[in-house]
Amino acid sequence: MLGLLLTVAFGLLFAFFATQNTAITVVKFLPITFFALPLYVVVIASMLIGLLIGSIIHMTQLFSSWSILRGKDSTIKKSKKIELEQQQKIRELELENTKLKTQTIVSPKPLIRV
């Protein structure tokens, strides 16, 4: 519903702008010459070309940011993998330490006095 209201509002603004700017203009661009174009067509076309160029620049910046974040995500995943491996190693060493402690408690070595 909001999209429909915005479309109608922009349509009304465009219609009002077009009725106010009906002067005929000649546009020259390099070797190409456009005759008998209404002023509102020139203004709207310029605006759309600017929006297109701005969107392209924005998309390149967005892609650049995305690729940087993707690289950071892969680094985080590698770090988490290393952390899990180290935690597993710590568990194994703790088990080994516990086994060694229980062996010394169960079978203490006799003291030999000279």
C-alpha positions as CSV (number, residue, x, y, z in Angstrom):
1,M,0.0,0.0,0.0
2,L,2.8,2.4,0.9
3,G,4.5,1.6,-2.5
4,L,1.3,2.5,-4.3
5,L,1.0,5.8,-2.5
6,L,4.6,6.7,-3.2
7,T,4.2,5.8,-6.9
8,V,1.1,8.0,-7.1
9,A,2.9,10.8,-5.3
10,F,5.9,10.7,-7.6
11,G,3.6,10.4,-10.6
12,L,1.8,13.6,-9.6
13,L,5.1,15.4,-8.9
14,F,6.4,14.4,-12.3
15,A,3.1,15.5,-14.0
16,F,3.3,18.8,-12.3
17,F,6.9,19.3,-13.2
18,A,6.2,18.3,-16.8
19,T,3.4,20.8,-17.2
20,Q,5.5,23.6,-15.8
21,N,8.6,22.9,-18.0
22,T,7.3,22.4,-21.5
23,A,9.8,24.7,-23.3
24,I,11.5,23.1,-26.3
25,T,15.2,22.7,-26.1
26,V,18.0,21.5,-28.3
27,V,20.6,19.2,-26.7
28,K,24.0,18.7,-28.3
29,F,26.3,15.8,-27.1
30,L,29.5,15.3,-29.0
31,P,28.4,14.7,-32.7
32,I,24.8,13.9,-31.7
33,T,22.2,16.6,-31.7
34,F,18.7,16.1,-30.3
35,F,16.1,18.6,-31.6
36,A,12.8,19.5,-30.1
37,L,13.0,17.9,-26.7
38,P,10.8,19.3,-23.9
39,L,12.8,20.7,-21.0
40,Y,11.3,18.2,-18.5
41,V,12.6,15.3,-20.6
42,V,16.1,16.7,-20.5
43,V,15.9,17.3,-16.7
44,I,14.4,13.9,-15.9
45,A,16.9,12.1,-18.2
46,S,19.8,13.9,-16.5
47,M,18.4,12.9,-13.1
48,L,18.1,9.3,-14.2
49,I,21.6,9.1,-15.6
50,G,22.9,10.6,-12.4
51,L,21.0,8.0,-10.3
52,L,22.4,5.2,-12.5
53,I,26.0,6.4,-12.2
54,G,25.5,6.9,-8.4
55,S,24.0,3.4,-8.1
56,I,27.0,1.9,-10.0
57,I,29.4,3.6,-7.7
58,H,27.5,2.5,-4.7
59,M,27.4,-1.1,-5.9
60,T,31.2,-1.2,-6.4
61,Q,31.7,0.1,-2.8
62,L,29.2,-2.4,-1.5
63,F,31.0,-5.2,-3.3
64,S,34.3,-4.0,-2.0
65,S,32.9,-4.0,1.6
66,W,31.4,-7.4,1.1
67,S,34.6,-8.9,-0.1
68,I,36.5,-7.5,2.9
69,L,33.9,-8.8,5.3
70,R,34.0,-12.2,3.7
71,G,37.8,-12.3,4.2
72,K,37.4,-11.4,7.8
73,D,34.7,-14.2,8.2
74,S,37.1,-16.8,6.8
75,T,39.8,-15.6,9.2
76,I,37.3,-15.9,12.1
77,K,36.4,-19.4,11.1
78,K,40.0,-20.4,10.9
79,S,40.6,-18.9,14.4
80,K,37.6,-20.8,15.8
81,K,38.9,-24.0,14.3
82,I,42.3,-23.5,15.8
83,E,40.7,-22.7,19.2
84,L,38.7,-25.9,19.1
85,E,41.8,-27.9,18.3
86,Q,43.6,-26.3,21.2
87,Q,40.7,-27.0,23.5
88,Q,40.8,-30.7,22.5
89,K,44.5,-30.8,23.1
90,I,44.0,-29.2,26.5
91,R,41.4,-31.9,27.4
92,E,43.8,-34.7,26.3
93,L,46.6,-33.2,28.4
94,E,44.3,-32.8,31.4
95,L,43.3,-36.5,31.1
96,E,46.9,-37.5,30.8
97,N,47.8,-35.4,33.8
98,T,45.0,-36.9,35.8
99,K,46.1,-40.5,34.9
100,L,49.7,-39.7,35.9
101,K,48.5,-38.3,39.2
102,T,46.4,-41.4,40.0
103,Q,49.3,-43.6,39.1
104,T,51.6,-41.9,41.6
105,I,48.9,-42.0,44.3
106,V,48.1,-45.7,43.7
107,S,51.7,-46.9,43.5
108,P,53.9,-44.6,45.4
109,K,57.6,-45.4,45.1
110,P,59.3,-46.6,48.2
111,L,61.9,-44.4,49.7
112,I,65.3,-45.9,50.0
113,R,67.4,-44.7,52.9
114,V,71.1,-45.1,52.9
